[in-house]
Amino acid sequence: MLHELGFGGMLFSPLLVLAPLAFLLSAATRLALHRLDLRRFIWKEAWFDVAAFVCYLALIVYLFGS
């Protein structure tokens, strides 16, 4: 179960930590696809980047949520 993070008497959402982690994973995926020259097979690159971020975020929340 995900709980709030307490810092200085303020409560923060756990997504404050998990979202940047998902962003780093999606950026690494984007970089790897660019280096391997596989981005040319992706029709809409912006939608792919958003979908990768959402999938990584869902996976991280699933793994760290329990």
Short mmCIF file of the C-alpha atoms (twelve columns), coordinates in Angstrom:
data_MODEL
# 
_entry.id   MODEL 
# 
loop_
_atom_site.group_PDB 
_atom_site.id 
_atom_site.type_symbol 
_atom_site.label_atom_id 
_atom_site.label_alt_id 
_atom_site.label_comp_id 
_atom_site.label_asym_id 
_atom_site.label_seq_id 
_atom_site.Cartn_x 
_atom_site.Cartn_y 
_atom_site.Cartn_z 
_atom_site.pdbx_PDB_model_num 
ATOM 1  C CA . MET A 1  0.000  0.000  0.000   1 
ATOM 2  C CA . LEU A 2  1.327  3.411  -0.916  1 
ATOM 3  C CA . HIS A 3  1.415  5.974  1.858   1 
ATOM 4  C CA . GLU A 4  2.025  9.687  1.963   1 
ATOM 5  C CA . LEU A 5  5.563  10.919 2.483   1 
ATOM 6  C CA . GLY A 6  5.959  13.217 5.470   1 
ATOM 7  C CA . PHE A 7  8.555  15.958 5.149   1 
ATOM 8  C CA . GLY A 8  8.678  18.960 7.457   1 
ATOM 9  C CA . GLY A 9  5.107  18.429 8.630   1 
ATOM 10 C CA . MET A 10 3.766  18.358 5.070   1 
ATOM 11 C CA . LEU A 11 2.369  15.291 3.344   1 
ATOM 12 C CA . PHE A 12 3.372  14.520 -0.235  1 
ATOM 13 C CA . SER A 13 1.968  12.017 -2.677  1 
ATOM 14 C CA . PRO A 14 4.116  8.961  -3.423  1 
ATOM 15 C CA . LEU A 15 3.774  9.882  -7.095  1 
ATOM 16 C CA . LEU A 16 6.184  12.716 -6.347  1 
ATOM 17 C CA . VAL A 17 8.922  10.060 -6.263  1 
ATOM 18 C CA . LEU A 18 7.470  7.520  -8.682  1 
ATOM 19 C CA . ALA A 19 6.701  9.864  -11.599 1 
ATOM 20 C CA . PRO A 20 10.306 11.070 -12.069 1 
ATOM 21 C CA . LEU A 21 11.449 7.447  -11.960 1 
ATOM 22 C CA . ALA A 22 8.986  6.588  -14.729 1 
ATOM 23 C CA . PHE A 23 10.169 9.640  -16.666 1 
ATOM 24 C CA . LEU A 24 13.787 8.490  -16.425 1 
ATOM 25 C CA . LEU A 25 12.843 5.025  -17.681 1 
ATOM 26 C CA . SER A 26 10.866 6.438  -20.599 1 
ATOM 27 C CA . ALA A 27 13.746 8.811  -21.442 1 
ATOM 28 C CA . ALA A 28 16.152 5.859  -21.395 1 
ATOM 29 C CA . THR A 29 13.812 3.949  -23.713 1 
ATOM 30 C CA . ARG A 30 13.623 6.944  -26.037 1 
ATOM 31 C CA . LEU A 31 17.420 7.254  -26.079 1 
ATOM 32 C CA . ALA A 32 17.897 3.531  -26.733 1 
ATOM 33 C CA . LEU A 33 15.416 3.581  -29.615 1 
ATOM 34 C CA . HIS A 34 17.151 6.627  -31.067 1 
ATOM 35 C CA . ARG A 35 20.617 5.057  -30.792 1 
ATOM 36 C CA . LEU A 36 19.432 1.800  -32.377 1 
ATOM 37 C CA . ASP A 37 17.662 3.766  -35.143 1 
ATOM 38 C CA . LEU A 38 14.324 2.125  -34.345 1 
ATOM 39 C CA . ARG A 39 12.344 5.355  -33.916 1 
ATOM 40 C CA . ARG A 40 11.666 5.418  -37.650 1 
ATOM 41 C CA . PHE A 41 9.232  2.519  -37.172 1 
ATOM 42 C CA . ILE A 42 7.091  4.528  -34.723 1 
ATOM 43 C CA . TRP A 43 4.257  6.357  -36.429 1 
ATOM 44 C CA . LYS A 44 3.500  9.047  -33.816 1 
ATOM 45 C CA . GLU A 45 6.535  9.563  -31.609 1 
ATOM 46 C CA . ALA A 46 4.863  11.882 -29.109 1 
ATOM 47 C CA . TRP A 47 2.049  9.411  -28.459 1 
ATOM 48 C CA . PHE A 48 4.590  6.622  -28.062 1 
ATOM 49 C CA . ASP A 49 6.500  8.652  -25.478 1 
ATOM 50 C CA . VAL A 50 3.329  9.369  -23.491 1 
ATOM 51 C CA . ALA A 51 2.258  5.718  -23.663 1 
ATOM 52 C CA . ALA A 52 5.699  4.535  -22.525 1 
ATOM 53 C CA . PHE A 53 5.581  6.939  -19.573 1 
ATOM 54 C CA . VAL A 54 2.108  5.772  -18.544 1 
ATOM 55 C CA . CYS A 55 3.076  2.103  -18.858 1 
ATOM 56 C CA . TYR A 56 6.250  2.596  -16.842 1 
ATOM 57 C CA . LEU A 57 4.359  4.550  -14.186 1 
ATOM 58 C CA . ALA A 58 1.721  1.815  -13.923 1 
ATOM 59 C CA . LEU A 59 4.433  -0.839 -13.630 1 
ATOM 60 C CA . ILE A 60 6.291  1.087  -10.921 1 
ATOM 61 C CA . VAL A 61 3.111  1.716  -8.936  1 
ATOM 62 C CA . TYR A 62 2.238  -1.987 -9.231  1 
ATOM 63 C CA . LEU A 63 5.684  -3.115 -8.093  1 
ATOM 64 C CA . PHE A 64 6.140  -0.634 -5.234  1 
ATOM 65 C CA . GLY A 65 2.472  -0.482 -4.242  1 
ATOM 66 C CA . SER A 66 2.381  -3.765 -2.382  1 
# 
